[in-house]
Amino acid sequence: MQGRSIFLRILEADDVPRTHGWINDPELNEIMGYLPISLRQQQSWFETTIGNPQKFVFAICLQQTGEHIGNVALGLVDHLNAHAMFSIFIAEGAMHGKGYGSEATCLALRFGFQRLNLHKVYLKTSDYLTDAMSSNKAATWTRFSFQC
C-alpha cells in the first residue's frame, strides 16, 4: 500500500531480528506494555501471525529509502462481526513527529474498511502517549467513523 511518504508491506521473516530489537528496547517496551522476549519467542510470534486470518501486520517503510521504521496492524479481526483492533508503533525515535504514523494509520484503516469490509476498528492507548494520541487524532477517529 503506497502513501505519500511511506508505504506498507507485509512483515517478512527478515524483519524478525529488527522487531525483536525494538520490542526489547526498554523505552519502547514500557510504552507498548511488552515484556522482554527472546529471539525464538519473536520468531514463534511471527510464525503464528503470518497466514492468520485474524491478524494483518504491516511494516511501515519510508518511500525514499525503504527503511523499516515501525509496524501497524489490524488484529483480533472478527470477520463475522466485521471489527478489528488497531495498533501502531514508530520504533525509530528520529522518525516521530513527521506524520508517518498518521499516514500509516490512514493506509491501514483503508485496508480494513475497503479490503476486509470491516465496519468498526478500535484502538487502545494511554493518555500519556502524546505522540500516539496526536497521530490518532490526525486520522479523525470518532466513535463510529474515521476520515483521513
Biotite code that builds the C-alpha atoms (Angstrom):
import biotite.structure as struc

atoms = struc.array([
    struc.Atom([0.000, 0.000, 0.000], chain_id="A", res_id=1, res_name="MET", atom_name="CA", element="C"),
    struc.Atom([1.521, 3.249, -1.157], chain_id="A", res_id=2, res_name="GLN", atom_name="CA", element="C"),
    struc.Atom([1.274, 6.559, 0.638], chain_id="A", res_id=3, res_name="GLY", atom_name="CA", element="C"),
    struc.Atom([2.926, 9.930, 0.007], chain_id="A", res_id=4, res_name="ARG", atom_name="CA", element="C"),
    struc.Atom([5.973, 9.457, 2.208], chain_id="A", res_id=5, res_name="SER", atom_name="CA", element="C"),
    struc.Atom([5.644, 5.852, 3.388], chain_id="A", res_id=6, res_name="ILE", atom_name="CA", element="C"),
    struc.Atom([4.433, 2.509, 2.152], chain_id="A", res_id=7, res_name="PHE", atom_name="CA", element="C"),
    struc.Atom([3.129, -0.539, 3.984], chain_id="A", res_id=8, res_name="LEU", atom_name="CA", element="C"),
    struc.Atom([4.254, -4.053, 3.185], chain_id="A", res_id=9, res_name="ARG", atom_name="CA", element="C"),
    struc.Atom([3.644, -7.414, 4.770], chain_id="A", res_id=10, res_name="ILE", atom_name="CA", element="C"),
    struc.Atom([6.051, -8.150, 7.605], chain_id="A", res_id=11, res_name="LEU", atom_name="CA", element="C"),
    struc.Atom([8.728, -10.622, 6.429], chain_id="A", res_id=12, res_name="GLU", atom_name="CA", element="C"),
    struc.Atom([10.940, -13.154, 8.219], chain_id="A", res_id=13, res_name="ALA", atom_name="CA", element="C"),
    struc.Atom([13.934, -10.860, 7.613], chain_id="A", res_id=14, res_name="ASP", atom_name="CA", element="C"),
    struc.Atom([12.209, -8.256, 9.810], chain_id="A", res_id=15, res_name="ASP", atom_name="CA", element="C"),
    struc.Atom([12.158, -10.500, 12.888], chain_id="A", res_id=16, res_name="VAL", atom_name="CA", element="C"),
    struc.Atom([15.615, -9.562, 14.265], chain_id="A", res_id=17, res_name="PRO", atom_name="CA", element="C"),
    struc.Atom([14.823, -5.848, 13.870], chain_id="A", res_id=18, res_name="ARG", atom_name="CA", element="C"),
    struc.Atom([11.414, -6.123, 15.533], chain_id="A", res_id=19, res_name="THR", atom_name="CA", element="C"),
    struc.Atom([12.971, -8.237, 18.286], chain_id="A", res_id=20, res_name="HIS", atom_name="CA", element="C"),
    struc.Atom([15.406, -5.408, 18.997], chain_id="A", res_id=21, res_name="GLY", atom_name="CA", element="C"),
    struc.Atom([12.569, -2.886, 19.085], chain_id="A", res_id=22, res_name="TRP", atom_name="CA", element="C"),
    struc.Atom([10.462, -4.956, 21.456], chain_id="A", res_id=23, res_name="ILE", atom_name="CA", element="C"),
    struc.Atom([13.399, -5.370, 23.805], chain_id="A", res_id=24, res_name="ASN", atom_name="CA", element="C"),
    struc.Atom([14.184, -1.646, 23.794], chain_id="A", res_id=25, res_name="ASP", atom_name="CA", element="C"),
    struc.Atom([13.384, -0.582, 27.395], chain_id="A", res_id=26, res_name="PRO", atom_name="CA", element="C"),
    struc.Atom([11.689, 2.693, 26.410], chain_id="A", res_id=27, res_name="GLU", atom_name="CA", element="C"),
    struc.Atom([9.552, 1.139, 23.705], chain_id="A", res_id=28, res_name="LEU", atom_name="CA", element="C"),
    struc.Atom([8.550, -1.947, 25.679], chain_id="A", res_id=29, res_name="ASN", atom_name="CA", element="C"),
    struc.Atom([7.470, 0.251, 28.589], chain_id="A", res_id=30, res_name="GLU", atom_name="CA", element="C"),
    struc.Atom([5.269, 2.348, 26.307], chain_id="A", res_id=31, res_name="ILE", atom_name="CA", element="C"),
    struc.Atom([3.841, -0.673, 24.479], chain_id="A", res_id=32, res_name="MET", atom_name="CA", element="C"),
    struc.Atom([3.453, -2.771, 27.622], chain_id="A", res_id=33, res_name="GLY", atom_name="CA", element="C"),
    struc.Atom([5.726, -5.547, 26.369], chain_id="A", res_id=34, res_name="TYR", atom_name="CA", element="C"),
    struc.Atom([7.968, -7.718, 28.468], chain_id="A", res_id=35, res_name="LEU", atom_name="CA", element="C"),
    struc.Atom([11.430, -8.590, 27.143], chain_id="A", res_id=36, res_name="PRO", atom_name="CA", element="C"),
    struc.Atom([11.361, -11.690, 24.925], chain_id="A", res_id=37, res_name="ILE", atom_name="CA", element="C"),
    struc.Atom([13.892, -13.975, 23.303], chain_id="A", res_id=38, res_name="SER", atom_name="CA", element="C"),
    struc.Atom([14.583, -14.042, 19.590], chain_id="A", res_id=39, res_name="LEU", atom_name="CA", element="C"),
    struc.Atom([12.999, -17.507, 19.474], chain_id="A", res_id=40, res_name="ARG", atom_name="CA", element="C"),
    struc.Atom([9.802, -16.120, 21.042], chain_id="A", res_id=41, res_name="GLN", atom_name="CA", element="C"),
    struc.Atom([9.733, -13.329, 18.453], chain_id="A", res_id=42, res_name="GLN", atom_name="CA", element="C"),
    struc.Atom([10.210, -15.893, 15.660], chain_id="A", res_id=43, res_name="GLN", atom_name="CA", element="C"),
    struc.Atom([7.395, -18.002, 17.101], chain_id="A", res_id=44, res_name="SER", atom_name="CA", element="C"),
    struc.Atom([5.115, -14.939, 17.216], chain_id="A", res_id=45, res_name="TRP", atom_name="CA", element="C"),
    struc.Atom([5.957, -14.223, 13.580], chain_id="A", res_id=46, res_name="PHE", atom_name="CA", element="C"),
    struc.Atom([5.253, -17.808, 12.507], chain_id="A", res_id=47, res_name="GLU", atom_name="CA", element="C"),
    struc.Atom([1.823, -17.799, 14.159], chain_id="A", res_id=48, res_name="THR", atom_name="CA", element="C"),
    struc.Atom([0.993, -14.335, 12.825], chain_id="A", res_id=49, res_name="THR", atom_name="CA", element="C"),
    struc.Atom([1.726, -14.855, 9.133], chain_id="A", res_id=50, res_name="ILE", atom_name="CA", element="C"),
    struc.Atom([-1.210, -16.542, 7.482], chain_id="A", res_id=51, res_name="GLY", atom_name="CA", element="C"),
    struc.Atom([-3.502, -15.955, 10.455], chain_id="A", res_id=52, res_name="ASN", atom_name="CA", element="C"),
    struc.Atom([-6.757, -14.510, 9.033], chain_id="A", res_id=53, res_name="PRO", atom_name="CA", element="C"),
    struc.Atom([-7.310, -12.638, 12.294], chain_id="A", res_id=54, res_name="GLN", atom_name="CA", element="C"),
    struc.Atom([-4.031, -10.656, 12.100], chain_id="A", res_id=55, res_name="LYS", atom_name="CA", element="C"),
    struc.Atom([-2.657, -8.340, 9.443], chain_id="A", res_id=56, res_name="PHE", atom_name="CA", element="C"),
    struc.Atom([0.733, -6.892, 10.400], chain_id="A", res_id=57, res_name="VAL", atom_name="CA", element="C"),
    struc.Atom([2.463, -4.450, 8.078], chain_id="A", res_id=58, res_name="PHE", atom_name="CA", element="C"),
    struc.Atom([5.943, -2.939, 8.101], chain_id="A", res_id=59, res_name="ALA", atom_name="CA", element="C"),
    struc.Atom([5.925, 0.852, 7.828], chain_id="A", res_id=60, res_name="ILE", atom_name="CA", element="C"),
    struc.Atom([8.686, 1.809, 5.397], chain_id="A", res_id=61, res_name="CYS", atom_name="CA", element="C"),
    struc.Atom([9.976, 5.129, 4.117], chain_id="A", res_id=62, res_name="LEU", atom_name="CA", element="C"),
    struc.Atom([9.124, 5.746, 0.474], chain_id="A", res_id=63, res_name="GLN", atom_name="CA", element="C"),
    struc.Atom([12.535, 7.165, -0.466], chain_id="A", res_id=64, res_name="GLN", atom_name="CA", element="C"),
    struc.Atom([14.817, 4.620, 1.228], chain_id="A", res_id=65, res_name="THR", atom_name="CA", element="C"),
    struc.Atom([12.673, 1.591, 2.032], chain_id="A", res_id=66, res_name="GLY", atom_name="CA", element="C"),
    struc.Atom([13.808, 1.818, 5.682], chain_id="A", res_id=67, res_name="GLU", atom_name="CA", element="C"),
    struc.Atom([11.517, -0.125, 8.042], chain_id="A", res_id=68, res_name="HIS", atom_name="CA", element="C"),
    struc.Atom([10.632, 2.314, 10.846], chain_id="A", res_id=69, res_name="ILE", atom_name="CA", element="C"),
    struc.Atom([7.733, 0.624, 12.638], chain_id="A", res_id=70, res_name="GLY", atom_name="CA", element="C"),
    struc.Atom([4.691, -1.599, 12.336], chain_id="A", res_id=71, res_name="ASN", atom_name="CA", element="C"),
    struc.Atom([0.959, -1.146, 12.008], chain_id="A", res_id=72, res_name="VAL", atom_name="CA", element="C"),
    struc.Atom([-1.588, -3.910, 12.469], chain_id="A", res_id=73, res_name="ALA", atom_name="CA", element="C"),
    struc.Atom([-5.193, -4.917, 12.450], chain_id="A", res_id=74, res_name="LEU", atom_name="CA", element="C"),
    struc.Atom([-5.545, -7.712, 14.964], chain_id="A", res_id=75, res_name="GLY", atom_name="CA", element="C"),
    struc.Atom([-8.294, -9.683, 16.608], chain_id="A", res_id=76, res_name="LEU", atom_name="CA", element="C"),
    struc.Atom([-10.115, -9.431, 13.276], chain_id="A", res_id=77, res_name="VAL", atom_name="CA", element="C"),
    struc.Atom([-13.640, -10.705, 13.696], chain_id="A", res_id=78, res_name="ASP", atom_name="CA", element="C"),
    struc.Atom([-14.871, -11.346, 10.158], chain_id="A", res_id=79, res_name="HIS", atom_name="CA", element="C"),
    struc.Atom([-18.363, -12.331, 11.307], chain_id="A", res_id=80, res_name="LEU", atom_name="CA", element="C"),
    struc.Atom([-18.994, -9.109, 13.238], chain_id="A", res_id=81, res_name="ASN", atom_name="CA", element="C"),
    struc.Atom([-16.719, -7.025, 10.962], chain_id="A", res_id=82, res_name="ALA", atom_name="CA", element="C"),
    struc.Atom([-14.463, -5.393, 13.540], chain_id="A", res_id=83, res_name="HIS", atom_name="CA", element="C"),
    struc.Atom([-10.777, -5.389, 14.494], chain_id="A", res_id=84, res_name="ALA", atom_name="CA", element="C"),
    struc.Atom([-8.295, -3.853, 16.911], chain_id="A", res_id=85, res_name="MET", atom_name="CA", element="C"),
    struc.Atom([-5.794, -1.353, 15.535], chain_id="A", res_id=86, res_name="PHE", atom_name="CA", element="C"),
    struc.Atom([-2.209, -0.996, 16.761], chain_id="A", res_id=87, res_name="SER", atom_name="CA", element="C"),
    struc.Atom([0.780, 1.003, 15.576], chain_id="A", res_id=88, res_name="ILE", atom_name="CA", element="C"),
    struc.Atom([4.257, 1.998, 16.627], chain_id="A", res_id=89, res_name="PHE", atom_name="CA", element="C"),
    struc.Atom([7.023, 4.028, 15.059], chain_id="A", res_id=90, res_name="ILE", atom_name="CA", element="C"),
    struc.Atom([10.078, 2.453, 16.662], chain_id="A", res_id=91, res_name="ALA", atom_name="CA", element="C"),
    struc.Atom([12.744, 4.768, 15.306], chain_id="A", res_id=92, res_name="GLU", atom_name="CA", element="C"),
    struc.Atom([12.662, 7.831, 17.580], chain_id="A", res_id=93, res_name="GLY", atom_name="CA", element="C"),
    struc.Atom([14.085, 10.159, 14.926], chain_id="A", res_id=94, res_name="ALA", atom_name="CA", element="C"),
    struc.Atom([11.006, 9.404, 12.826], chain_id="A", res_id=95, res_name="MET", atom_name="CA", element="C"),
    struc.Atom([8.495, 10.624, 15.436], chain_id="A", res_id=96, res_name="HIS", atom_name="CA", element="C"),
    struc.Atom([6.536, 13.784, 14.718], chain_id="A", res_id=97, res_name="GLY", atom_name="CA", element="C"),
    struc.Atom([6.906, 13.592, 10.927], chain_id="A", res_id=98, res_name="LYS", atom_name="CA", element="C"),
    struc.Atom([3.392, 12.417, 10.114], chain_id="A", res_id=99, res_name="GLY", atom_name="CA", element="C"),
    struc.Atom([4.409, 8.842, 9.289], chain_id="A", res_id=100, res_name="TYR", atom_name="CA", element="C"),
    struc.Atom([2.125, 7.395, 11.963], chain_id="A", res_id=101, res_name="GLY", atom_name="CA", element="C"),
    struc.Atom([-0.862, 9.366, 10.670], chain_id="A", res_id=102, res_name="SER", atom_name="CA", element="C"),
    struc.Atom([-0.197, 8.248, 7.111], chain_id="A", res_id=103, res_name="GLU", atom_name="CA", element="C"),
    struc.Atom([0.248, 4.601, 8.166], chain_id="A", res_id=104, res_name="ALA", atom_name="CA", element="C"),
    struc.Atom([-2.980, 4.821, 10.162], chain_id="A", res_id=105, res_name="THR", atom_name="CA", element="C"),
    struc.Atom([-4.911, 6.009, 7.106], chain_id="A", res_id=106, res_name="CYS", atom_name="CA", element="C"),
    struc.Atom([-3.448, 3.300, 4.872], chain_id="A", res_id=107, res_name="LEU", atom_name="CA", element="C"),
    struc.Atom([-4.174, 0.541, 7.386], chain_id="A", res_id=108, res_name="ALA", atom_name="CA", element="C"),
    struc.Atom([-7.726, 1.773, 8.012], chain_id="A", res_id=109, res_name="LEU", atom_name="CA", element="C"),
    struc.Atom([-8.440, 1.969, 4.294], chain_id="A", res_id=110, res_name="ARG", atom_name="CA", element="C"),
    struc.Atom([-7.242, -1.631, 4.018], chain_id="A", res_id=111, res_name="PHE", atom_name="CA", element="C"),
    struc.Atom([-9.514, -2.642, 6.896], chain_id="A", res_id=112, res_name="GLY", atom_name="CA", element="C"),
    struc.Atom([-12.630, -0.893, 5.665], chain_id="A", res_id=113, res_name="PHE", atom_name="CA", element="C"),
    struc.Atom([-12.201, -1.375, 1.927], chain_id="A", res_id=114, res_name="GLN", atom_name="CA", element="C"),
    struc.Atom([-10.460, -4.752, 1.614], chain_id="A", res_id=115, res_name="ARG", atom_name="CA", element="C"),
    struc.Atom([-11.600, -6.572, 4.760], chain_id="A", res_id=116, res_name="LEU", atom_name="CA", element="C"),
    struc.Atom([-15.052, -4.940, 4.728], chain_id="A", res_id=117, res_name="ASN", atom_name="CA", element="C"),
    struc.Atom([-14.800, -4.044, 8.405], chain_id="A", res_id=118, res_name="LEU", atom_name="CA", element="C"),
    struc.Atom([-17.477, -1.880, 9.991], chain_id="A", res_id=119, res_name="HIS", atom_name="CA", element="C"),
    struc.Atom([-15.580, -0.943, 13.149], chain_id="A", res_id=120, res_name="LYS", atom_name="CA", element="C"),
    struc.Atom([-11.937, -0.599, 14.108], chain_id="A", res_id=121, res_name="VAL", atom_name="CA", element="C"),
    struc.Atom([-10.985, 0.207, 17.671], chain_id="A", res_id=122, res_name="TYR", atom_name="CA", element="C"),
    struc.Atom([-7.754, 1.010, 19.454], chain_id="A", res_id=123, res_name="LEU", atom_name="CA", element="C"),
    struc.Atom([-6.490, 1.134, 22.981], chain_id="A", res_id=124, res_name="LYS", atom_name="CA", element="C"),
    struc.Atom([-3.975, 3.718, 24.104], chain_id="A", res_id=125, res_name="THR", atom_name="CA", element="C"),
    struc.Atom([-2.971, 5.684, 27.194], chain_id="A", res_id=126, res_name="SER", atom_name="CA", element="C"),
    struc.Atom([-3.317, 9.401, 27.846], chain_id="A", res_id=127, res_name="ASP", atom_name="CA", element="C"),
    struc.Atom([0.416, 9.734, 28.457], chain_id="A", res_id=128, res_name="TYR", atom_name="CA", element="C"),
    struc.Atom([1.211, 8.642, 24.898], chain_id="A", res_id=129, res_name="LEU", atom_name="CA", element="C"),
    struc.Atom([1.067, 12.127, 23.395], chain_id="A", res_id=130, res_name="THR", atom_name="CA", element="C"),
    struc.Atom([2.658, 11.117, 20.060], chain_id="A", res_id=131, res_name="ASP", atom_name="CA", element="C"),
    struc.Atom([0.192, 8.270, 19.657], chain_id="A", res_id=132, res_name="ALA", atom_name="CA", element="C"),
    struc.Atom([-2.735, 10.479, 20.559], chain_id="A", res_id=133, res_name="MET", atom_name="CA", element="C"),
    struc.Atom([-1.789, 13.193, 18.056], chain_id="A", res_id=134, res_name="SER", atom_name="CA", element="C"),
    struc.Atom([-1.319, 10.572, 15.323], chain_id="A", res_id=135, res_name="SER", atom_name="CA", element="C"),
    struc.Atom([-4.692, 9.054, 16.105], chain_id="A", res_id=136, res_name="ASN", atom_name="CA", element="C"),
    struc.Atom([-6.393, 12.459, 16.209], chain_id="A", res_id=137, res_name="LYS", atom_name="CA", element="C"),
    struc.Atom([-4.885, 13.311, 12.819], chain_id="A", res_id=138, res_name="ALA", atom_name="CA", element="C"),
    struc.Atom([-6.831, 10.399, 11.369], chain_id="A", res_id=139, res_name="ALA", atom_name="CA", element="C"),
    struc.Atom([-10.003, 11.904, 12.883], chain_id="A", res_id=140, res_name="THR", atom_name="CA", element="C"),
    struc.Atom([-11.171, 8.932, 14.892], chain_id="A", res_id=141, res_name="TRP", atom_name="CA", element="C"),
    struc.Atom([-14.692, 9.284, 16.142], chain_id="A", res_id=142, res_name="THR", atom_name="CA", element="C"),
    struc.Atom([-16.872, 6.910, 17.972], chain_id="A", res_id=143, res_name="ARG", atom_name="CA", element="C"),
    struc.Atom([-18.204, 5.336, 14.784], chain_id="A", res_id=144, res_name="PHE", atom_name="CA", element="C"),
    struc.Atom([-16.081, 6.521, 11.861], chain_id="A", res_id=145, res_name="SER", atom_name="CA", element="C"),
    struc.Atom([-12.778, 7.844, 10.615], chain_id="A", res_id=146, res_name="PHE", atom_name="CA", element="C"),
    struc.Atom([-11.640, 10.296, 7.978], chain_id="A", res_id=147, res_name="GLN", atom_name="CA", element="C"),
    struc.Atom([-8.131, 10.837, 6.598], chain_id="A", res_id=148, res_name="CYS", atom_name="CA", element="C"),
])
